[in-house]
């Protein structure tokens, strides 16, 4: 069975506004325009590692409540709590 080809709108030379560009890309798939892309070199260094750990649902809710009460995000709150705990245990 032969795949059906669909018609692709022409890519505008430029967009008048960011909103116009956003509207275009909301309605179009970038993979239809790969011939207009080019490779660019990227020098990426991962400065730190992150790990996923399992946490019981009741504990995560308590941690989230405490983080919210202090006005910080969960990640920042848990990271600081673990740092403090490891310092006090040393």
KOLDRENMI-269325 format. One line per 4 residues: number of its first residue (from 1); for each residue x, y negated, z negated of N, C-alpha, C. Coordinates in pm, 1 decimal, padded with zeros to 6 digits, m for minus. Example, Ala and Ser with C-alpha at 12.3 -4.5 7.8 and 13.67 -1.06 7.14 Angstrom:
<atoms>
1) 01319.0:00569.0:m00780.0:01230.0:00450.0:m00780.0:01320.0:00330.0:m00780.0 | 01285.0:00225.0:m00708.0:01367.0:00106.0:m00714.0:01290.0:m00003.0:m00787.0 .
</atoms>
This chain:
<atoms>
1) 00083.6:00117.5:00000.0:00000.0:00000.0:00000.0:00088.7:m00124.6:00000.0 | 00061.4:m00217.0:00087.2:00140.6:m00338.7:00100.3:00091.7:m00444.7:00001.5 | 00187.4:m00509.4:m00066.8:00151.4:m00614.1:m00162.4:00097.1:m00735.6:m00087.8 | m00007.3:m00793.4:m00143.2:m00066.3:m00912.7:m00080.8:00020.6:m01033.5:m00111.6 .
5) 00047.4:m01112.0:m00008.9:00123.5:m01234.7:m00028.6:00025.8:m01346.6:m00059.6 | 00062.6:m01429.8:m00152.9:m00023.3:m01543.7:m00184.9:00047.5:m01671.0:m00143.2 | m00029.9:m01770.6:m00114.8:00026.5:m01897.9:m00072.4:00072.8:m01975.5:m00194.6 | 00190.6:m02035.8:m00183.3:00249.8:m02111.9:m00292.7:00251.8:m02258.6:m00252.8 .
9) 00206.4:m02344.6:m00343.7:00208.4:m02489.0:m00317.8:00352.3:m02537.6:m00302.5 | 00370.8:m02637.7:m00220.0:00503.1:m02697.5:m00203.8:00544.4:m02765.2:m00333.7 | 00672.3:m02757.5:m00362.9:00726.5:m02823.0:m00481.3:00744.4:m02971.8:m00450.2 | 00684.9:m03060.8:m00527.0:00701.3:m03204.4:m00501.1:00848.1:m03245.4:m00509.5 .
13) 00886.5:m03342.9:m00428.4:01024.1:m03394.7:m00432.0:01055.9:m03451.4:m00570.0 | 00958.8:m03521.1:m00627.2:00974.1:m03574.6:m00761.6:00836.6:m03597.4:m00822.0 | 00833.8:m03613.9:m00952.4:00709.6:m03640.0:m01023.9:00711.3:m03784.0:m01072.6 | 00597.8:m03849.0:m01066.3:00588.9:m03988.9:m01108.1:00604.1:m04002.8:m01259.5 .
17) 00551.5:m03905.1:m01333.3:00556.4:m03911.4:m01479.0:00585.3:m03771.6:m01534.8 | 00623.1:m03767.1:m01659.9:00641.9:m03638.1:m01727.0:00509.1:m03563.4:m01734.6 | 00400.9:m03636.5:m01752.6:00268.8:m03573.6:m01760.1:00234.1:m03505.1:m01628.0 | 00268.5:m03570.1:m01516.7:00242.3:m03511.7:m01385.3:00323.7:m03382.6:m01367.9 .
21) 00447.4:m03384.4:m01411.2:00531.5:m03264.4:m01403.5:00474.9:m03154.4:m01491.9 | 00433.9:m03190.7:m01612.7:00377.7:m03091.4:m01704.6:00251.9:m03029.1:m01646.2 | 00167.2:m03110.1:m01586.8:00044.1:m03059.2:m01526.9:00075.6:m02962.5:m01412.4 | 00174.4:m02997.3:m01329.6:00213.4:m02910.4:m01218.9:00260.3:m02775.4:m01272.0 .
25) 00350.8:m02777.0:m01370.6:00407.4:m02651.3:m01419.5:00309.7:m02571.6:m01505.1 | 00206.5:m02635.2:m01558.5:00101.8:m02560.8:m01628.6:00021.0:m02476.2:m01530.9 | 00017.6:m02518.8:m01405.0:m00064.0:m02450.8:m01304.6:00017.9:m02367.2:m01207.5 | 00151.1:m02367.2:m01220.1:00237.2:m02295.8:m01127.1:00337.8:m02210.2:m01202.2 .
29) 00385.9:m02106.5:m01135.3:00481.7:m02013.5:m01193.5:00621.6:m02047.4:m01141.5 | 00714.6:m02070.0:m01231.4:00850.1:m02107.3:m01189.7:00915.8:m02000.1:m01103.0 | 00875.9:m01874.6:m01119.2:00937.4:m01768.5:m01037.9:00899.7:m01780.4:m00890.9 | 00800.2:m01859.7:m00858.0:00766.1:m01884.4:m00717.9:00861.2:m01986.0:m00654.2 .
33) 00948.1:m02047.8:m00733.4:01033.3:m02155.7:m00684.7:01181.3:m02128.5:m00713.2 | 01219.6:m02002.0:m00719.2:01357.3:m01967.1:m00754.2:01459.6:m02020.6:m00654.8 | 01419.1:m02038.8:m00529.1:01515.1:m02090.0:m00430.3:01558.2:m02233.8:m00460.8 | 01485.8:m02302.6:m00549.4:01520.7:m02439.9:m00586.4:01604.3:m02445.7:m00714.4 .
37) 01636.2:m02331.2:m00769.4:01712.7:m02328.7:m00893.7:01860.1:m02304.1:m00864.0 | 01943.4:m02334.4:m00959.5:02086.1:m02306.4:m00946.2:02140.2:m02262.3:m01081.2 | 02242.8:m02179.6:m01076.3:02306.4:m02134.6:m01198.9:02388.8:m02248.4:m01258.0 | 02389.1:m02254.5:m01387.5:02473.1:m02351.9:m01456.6:02552.5:m02277.4:m01563.7 .
41) 02677.7:m02315.1:m01581.8:02756.9:m02247.8:m01685.1:02706.7:m02287.4:m01824.0 | 02706.2:m02191.7:m01913.3:02662.0:m02216.7:m02050.4:02767.6:m02161.9:m02145.4 | 02810.6:m02245.2:m02235.5:02904.9:m02202.9:m02337.5:02828.6:m02200.9:m02468.5 | 02781.8:m02084.6:m02507.0:02700.9:m02073.6:m02628.0:02776.4:m01993.8:m02733.3 .
45) 02784.2:m02050.5:m02851.1:02847.4:m01980.7:m02963.0:02744.5:m01967.9:m03073.8 | 02726.5:m01847.8:m03119.8:02637.2:m01826.9:m03232.9:02715.4:m01858.8:m03359.2 | 02672.7:m01960.2:m03428.5:02745.2:m02005.9:m03546.3:02711.1:m01925.3:m03671.4 | 02593.2:m01869.5:m03674.6:02556.7:m01790.1:m03791.7:02463.2:m01678.8:m03748.7 .
49) 02459.1:m01578.0:m03828.6:02370.2:m01464.7:m03802.1:02248.6:m01476.0:m03891.6 | 02140.8:m01423.2:m03843.1:02018.6:m01417.8:m03922.0:01974.2:m01272.2:m03928.1 | 01917.7:m01233.9:m04039.0:01876.2:m01096.8:m04059.7:01728.3:m01092.9:m04095.8 | 01662.2:m00991.2:m04049.9:01522.2:m00969.8:m04085.7:01517.6:m00866.7:m04197.1 .
53) 01439.7:m00896.1:m04298.8:01421.5:m00800.5:m04407.7:01272.4:m00785.2:m04433.5 | 01236.4:m00669.1:m04481.8:01096.3:m00644.8:m04515.2:01068.3:m00698.9:m04654.9 | 00956.7:m00767.2:m04669.1:00915.3:m00823.1:m04798.1:00769.6:m00787.1:m04818.5 | 00736.9:m00742.1:m04938.7:00598.2:m00707.6:m04969.8:00507.9:m00828.9:m04951.5 .
57) 00384.9:m00803.6:m04908.7:00290.2:m00910.7:m04877.2:00264.3:m01001.5:m04997.1 | 00249.6:m00943.9:m05116.7:00222.1:m01027.3:m05233.7:00341.7:m01116.4:m05268.2 | 00462.7:m01066.2:m05246.2:00582.3:m01145.4:m05273.9:00596.2:m01259.2:m05173.3 | 00570.2:m01232.1:m05048.2:00582.3:m01337.6:m04946.5:00479.9:m01448.0:m04971.5 .
61) 00361.4:m01408.9:m05018.2:00259.9:m01510.6:m05050.1:00305.2:m01598.5:m05166.2 | 00365.1:m01537.4:m05268.1:00414.5:m01614.6:m05382.9:00528.7:m01706.3:m05340.9 | 00619.7:m01654.8:m05259.2:00731.2:m01737.3:m05212.0:00680.5:m01853.6:m05126.2 | 00584.7:m01825.4:m05041.5:00528.4:m01928.4:m04955.4:00460.1:m02037.1:m05038.2 .
65) 00388.8:m01997.2:m05142.8:00322.4:m02094.9:m05231.6:00425.0:m02182.9:m05301.7 | 00533.2:m02121.9:m05350.0:00637.5:m02198.6:m05418.6:00708.1:m02294.1:m05321.7 | 00734.7:m02247.2:m05202.2:00799.0:m02332.8:m05101.1:00709.7:m02451.7:m05069.4 | 00581.9:m02425.1:m05050.6:00485.6:m02531.6:m05019.1:00478.9:m02633.0:m05133.4 .
69) 00478.3:m02583.2:m05257.4:00472.0:m02671.8:m05373.9:00593.5:m02763.6:m05380.8 | 00707.1:m02716.5:m05331.2:00829.7:m02797.7:m05331.1:00845.1:m02879.6:m05203.7 | 00753.0:m02861.3:m05109.8:00756.2:m02938.6:m04985.8:00865.6:m02897.2:m04889.5 | 00903.9:m02769.6:m04893.9:01006.0:m02719.6:m04802.2:00950.9:m02598.0:m04728.0 .
73) 01016.9:m02562.6:m04621.3:00977.0:m02445.2:m04545.2:01015.3:m02317.7:m04617.6 | 00948.9:m02210.8:m04581.6:00973.7:m02081.2:m04644.3:01118.3:m02037.8:m04626.6 | 01171.1:m02051.3:m04505.4:01308.7:m02009.2:m04479.3:01406.9:m02083.1:m04569.9 | 01394.4:m02214.1:m04577.9:01485.1:m02293.5:m04660.6:01470.5:m02256.4:m04808.3 .
77) 01347.4:m02237.9:m04852.7:01323.8:m02203.9:m04992.9:01385.7:m02069.1:m05029.1 | 01361.1:m01967.8:m04946.9:01413.0:m01833.6:m04975.7:01565.1:m01833.3:m04968.2 | 01622.0:m01899.7:m04869.1:01767.5:m01904.9:m04856.6:01830.4:m01965.9:m04981.2 | 01775.6:m02078.3:m05026.1:01831.5:m02143.8:m05145.1:01810.9:m02059.2:m05270.0 .
81) 01696.3:m01994.8:m05282.6:01670.2:m01909.5:m05399.2:01768.7:m01792.9:m05403.1 | 01796.1:m01732.3:m05289.6:01891.8:m01621.8:m05284.9:02033.8:m01669.2:m05314.6 | 02069.2:m01787.5:m05263.3:02202.1:m01842.5:m05293.7:02217.7:m01866.6:m05444.4 | 02114.7:m01927.1:m05505.2:02120.5:m01954.3:m05649.2:02130.1:m01824.4:m05728.5 .
85) 02056.2:m01725.9:m05686.8:02056.8:m01597.3:m05758.0:02192.6:m01530.4:m05746.7 | 02253.8:m01534.0:m05628.8:02384.7:m01470.7:m05612.7:02493.9:m01547.8:m05687.5 | 02480.3:m01681.8:m05697.5:02577.8:m01759.2:m05775.5:02567.8:m01725.0:m05923.4 | 02444.8:m01712.2:m05974.2:02426.9:m01684.9:m06117.5:02466.8:m01541.2:m06151.8 .
89) 02462.0:m01451.9:m06055.2:02498.0:m01311.3:m06080.9:02648.8:m01291.4:m06077.6 | 02721.9:m01385.1:m06020.1:02866.5:m01368.2:m06005.3:02941.8:m01397.4:m06131.6 .
</atoms>
